[in-house]
Amino acid sequence: MRRTTIYLDAELDMQLRAESRRRNRPVAEIIREILRERFNAERNSHSRSPHAGSFSSGTSDTASRVDDVLAETGFGTSS
């Protein structure tokens, strides 16, 4: 493990120490856990939506023919 130094404002330091006491764990462990959670959340937010591919248009070329499909449905035209 590598050692590093961070600077915290008074409020953040107070919250971190309170959390450390509440969990009865070292401040460094709390910081590592929070950083891991944050980085994992960021990585997962860039992943594919769980709903992607859930709906089928019945054809496989809709994306490549988007303008034609919109024209066929009358999208964007006033009646």
Z-matrix of the N, CA and C atoms (Angstrom, degrees):
N
C 1 1.434
C 2 1.529 1 108.61
N 3 1.313 2 115.43 1 145.89
C 4 1.457 3 121.24 2 -178.55
C 5 1.520 4 110.71 3 -102.91
N 6 1.300 5 117.00 4 141.19
C 7 1.458 6 122.13 5 179.14
C 8 1.516 7 109.73 6 -92.44
N 9 1.345 8 116.52 7 140.56
C 10 1.459 9 121.44 8 177.99
C 11 1.525 10 109.14 9 -143.69
N 12 1.310 11 115.84 10 166.47
C 13 1.458 12 121.74 11 179.38
C 14 1.514 13 109.16 12 -120.70
N 15 1.329 14 116.51 13 135.77
C 16 1.461 15 120.65 14 174.57
C 17 1.525 16 108.63 15 -127.77
N 18 1.316 17 115.66 16 154.74
C 19 1.453 18 121.83 17 177.16
C 20 1.520 19 108.60 18 -109.11
N 21 1.339 20 115.88 19 128.63
C 22 1.456 21 121.50 20 -178.23
C 23 1.522 22 109.85 21 -118.79
N 24 1.336 23 116.39 22 143.92
C 25 1.462 24 117.83 23 172.49
C 26 1.530 25 107.33 24 -74.11
N 27 1.324 26 116.53 25 166.59
C 28 1.465 27 121.36 26 -173.09
C 29 1.529 28 112.27 27 -59.43
N 30 1.320 29 117.23 28 -41.64
C 31 1.465 30 120.24 29 -177.99
C 32 1.527 31 111.62 30 -65.48
N 33 1.322 32 116.80 31 -44.63
C 34 1.460 33 120.68 32 179.53
C 35 1.528 34 110.74 33 -64.68
N 36 1.327 35 116.55 34 -40.19
C 37 1.461 36 120.99 35 177.97
C 38 1.526 37 110.26 36 -61.63
N 39 1.322 38 116.41 37 -42.73
C 40 1.457 39 121.07 38 180.00
C 41 1.535 40 110.66 39 -64.43
N 42 1.329 41 116.99 40 -42.97
C 43 1.466 42 120.59 41 178.87
C 44 1.522 43 111.32 42 -64.34
N 45 1.314 44 116.05 43 -42.15
C 46 1.459 45 120.64 44 -179.33
C 47 1.524 46 111.30 45 -64.41
N 48 1.314 47 117.06 46 -44.61
C 49 1.470 48 120.44 47 179.19
C 50 1.532 49 111.59 48 -65.70
N 51 1.325 50 116.47 49 -38.42
C 52 1.470 51 119.98 50 177.78
C 53 1.530 52 110.24 51 -63.37
N 54 1.331 53 116.47 52 -42.50
C 55 1.470 54 120.73 53 178.38
C 56 1.529 55 110.34 54 -64.06
N 57 1.317 56 116.34 55 -39.17
C 58 1.462 57 121.43 56 178.43
C 59 1.532 58 110.48 57 -61.78
N 60 1.325 59 116.22 58 -43.99
C 61 1.474 60 119.89 59 178.35
C 62 1.532 61 110.74 60 -66.72
N 63 1.330 62 116.31 61 -42.61
C 64 1.467 63 120.79 62 -177.99
C 65 1.528 64 111.34 63 -60.38
N 66 1.335 65 116.13 64 -41.29
C 67 1.470 66 120.85 65 -178.79
C 68 1.523 67 112.98 66 -88.94
N 69 1.330 68 115.34 67 -9.80
C 70 1.465 69 121.01 68 -176.80
C 71 1.529 70 110.83 69 57.07
N 72 1.335 71 114.31 70 45.92
C 73 1.469 72 121.40 71 179.34
C 74 1.520 73 108.81 72 -134.72
N 75 1.333 74 117.86 73 155.24
C 76 1.468 75 120.95 74 -179.19
C 77 1.531 76 112.17 75 -63.67
N 78 1.323 77 115.21 76 149.68
C 79 1.463 78 122.09 77 178.34
C 80 1.526 79 110.24 78 -55.36
N 81 1.319 80 117.65 79 -43.94
C 82 1.470 81 121.20 80 -178.51
C 83 1.529 82 111.21 81 -59.19
N 84 1.317 83 117.22 82 -38.21
C 85 1.465 84 120.61 83 179.36
C 86 1.530 85 110.75 84 -67.29
N 87 1.320 86 116.55 85 -39.44
C 88 1.468 87 121.10 86 178.03
C 89 1.524 88 109.68 87 -63.16
N 90 1.322 89 116.87 88 -44.37
C 91 1.472 90 121.26 89 179.70
C 92 1.527 91 110.14 90 -61.18
N 93 1.333 92 117.64 91 -46.85
C 94 1.470 93 120.47 92 179.52
C 95 1.522 94 111.16 93 -59.99
N 96 1.320 95 116.70 94 -42.42
C 97 1.460 96 120.59 95 -179.51
C 98 1.534 97 110.97 96 -63.44
N 99 1.324 98 116.77 97 -44.94
C 100 1.468 99 120.92 98 179.92
C 101 1.524 100 110.60 99 -63.46
N 102 1.322 101 117.52 100 -42.18
C 103 1.466 102 120.87 101 178.83
C 104 1.527 103 111.12 102 -64.31
N 105 1.327 104 117.31 103 -43.25
C 106 1.473 105 119.94 104 178.40
C 107 1.527 106 111.04 105 -60.97
N 108 1.331 107 116.20 106 -45.53
C 109 1.469 108 120.13 107 179.37
C 110 1.520 109 110.78 108 -59.62
N 111 1.321 110 116.62 109 -43.67
C 112 1.465 111 121.16 110 -178.44
C 113 1.527 112 111.00 111 -64.34
N 114 1.323 113 117.29 112 -47.80
C 115 1.462 114 120.52 113 -178.51
C 116 1.529 115 111.39 114 -67.10
N 117 1.322 116 117.84 115 -37.13
C 118 1.468 117 120.53 116 176.65
C 119 1.520 118 110.83 117 -65.65
N 120 1.322 119 117.47 118 -39.62
C 121 1.464 120 121.07 119 178.73
C 122 1.524 121 110.57 120 -64.00
N 123 1.336 122 116.84 121 -41.46
C 124 1.467 123 120.54 122 178.25
C 125 1.520 124 110.92 123 -63.51
N 126 1.314 125 116.33 124 -44.10
C 127 1.463 126 120.61 125 -179.32
C 128 1.528 127 110.05 126 -63.13
N 129 1.323 128 116.81 127 -42.08
C 130 1.462 129 120.86 128 -179.14
C 131 1.520 130 112.50 129 -71.35
N 132 1.327 131 117.92 130 -26.81
C 133 1.464 132 119.74 131 -179.49
C 134 1.521 133 111.32 132 -71.53
N 135 1.326 134 117.65 133 -19.62
C 136 1.460 135 121.41 134 179.03
C 137 1.528 136 112.01 135 -91.22
N 138 1.316 137 115.43 136 -2.06
C 139 1.456 138 117.82 137 -179.41
C 140 1.526 139 110.21 138 -80.13
N 141 1.285 140 115.72 139 170.74
C 142 1.462 141 122.92 140 -177.44
C 143 1.531 142 110.91 141 -64.89
N 144 1.298 143 116.48 142 140.86
C 145 1.461 144 122.52 143 178.16
C 146 1.524 145 109.78 144 -59.67
N 147 1.329 146 117.48 145 141.92
C 148 1.462 147 119.17 146 178.01
C 149 1.526 148 111.98 147 -65.93
N 150 1.331 149 117.76 148 -16.18
C 151 1.460 150 121.47 149 -179.76
C 152 1.528 151 112.61 150 -94.83
N 153 1.322 152 117.17 151 -5.77
C 154 1.467 153 119.82 152 -179.54
C 155 1.523 154 109.30 153 -61.19
N 156 1.311 155 116.00 154 130.33
C 157 1.456 156 121.40 155 179.38
C 158 1.515 157 114.32 156 82.29
N 159 1.334 158 117.02 157 4.01
C 160 1.465 159 120.16 158 -178.82
C 161 1.516 160 113.24 159 -74.57
N 162 1.313 161 116.23 160 -24.32
C 163 1.458 162 120.21 161 -175.48
C 164 1.519 163 109.48 162 -116.31
N 165 1.305 164 115.88 163 137.71
C 166 1.456 165 120.44 164 -177.62
C 167 1.517 166 110.17 165 -115.89
N 168 1.330 167 115.54 166 134.05
C 169 1.462 168 120.10 167 176.66
C 170 1.524 169 110.52 168 -85.53
N 171 1.311 170 115.94 169 -9.99
C 172 1.453 171 120.39 170 -177.73
C 173 1.516 172 112.63 171 92.45
N 174 1.328 173 116.64 172 -9.88
C 175 1.467 174 120.63 173 177.26
C 176 1.515 175 108.60 174 -129.35
N 177 1.309 176 115.61 175 157.49
C 178 1.461 177 119.05 176 -177.43
C 179 1.522 178 113.24 177 -101.75
N 180 1.334 179 117.95 178 -2.84
C 181 1.465 180 119.35 179 -175.33
C 182 1.532 181 113.19 180 -113.26
N 183 1.319 182 117.73 181 18.78
C 184 1.462 183 121.49 182 -176.03
C 185 1.525 184 112.09 183 -57.96
N 186 1.312 185 118.17 184 -44.02
C 187 1.461 186 120.77 185 -177.55
C 188 1.519 187 111.87 186 -63.25
N 189 1.312 188 117.68 187 -37.88
C 190 1.464 189 119.84 188 -178.55
C 191 1.527 190 111.95 189 -77.24
N 192 1.339 191 116.56 190 -17.14
C 193 1.470 192 119.42 191 179.75
C 194 1.526 193 111.54 192 -116.76
N 195 1.316 194 117.52 193 33.05
C 196 1.456 195 121.47 194 -173.27
C 197 1.526 196 113.03 195 -53.41
N 198 1.324 197 118.31 196 -44.11
C 199 1.469 198 120.26 197 -179.42
C 200 1.524 199 111.55 198 -63.47
N 201 1.323 200 116.94 199 -42.13
C 202 1.469 201 120.73 200 178.65
C 203 1.530 202 111.21 201 -64.04
N 204 1.333 203 115.87 202 -43.43
C 205 1.461 204 120.23 203 -178.68
C 206 1.524 205 110.33 204 -63.39
N 207 1.341 206 116.74 205 -43.67
C 208 1.463 207 119.60 206 178.79
C 209 1.523 208 111.27 207 -63.55
N 210 1.315 209 117.05 208 -39.83
C 211 1.469 210 120.84 209 178.51
C 212 1.529 211 110.59 210 -64.74
N 213 1.332 212 116.76 211 -40.19
C 214 1.468 213 121.20 212 179.94
C 215 1.527 214 111.61 213 -62.95
N 216 1.318 215 116.44 214 -35.06
C 217 1.466 216 120.05 215 -177.74
C 218 1.520 217 112.00 216 -86.91
N 219 1.330 218 117.10 217 -8.64
C 220 1.456 219 120.25 218 -179.14
C 221 1.514 220 113.52 219 81.00
N 222 1.308 221 117.21 220 12.71
C 223 1.456 222 121.24 221 -179.53
C 224 1.524 223 110.35 222 -61.45
N 225 1.320 224 116.12 223 131.81
C 226 1.464 225 120.69 224 176.06
C 227 1.518 226 114.29 225 87.56
N 228 1.317 227 117.14 226 -0.80
C 229 1.465 228 119.38 227 177.52
C 230 1.513 229 108.88 228 -106.67
N 231 1.298 230 116.21 229 143.12
C 232 1.465 231 119.04 230 178.20
C 233 1.519 232 109.36 231 -93.26
N 234 1.303 233 115.96 232 138.80
C 235 1.472 234 120.52 233 -177.25
C 236 1.504 235 111.20 234 -98.51
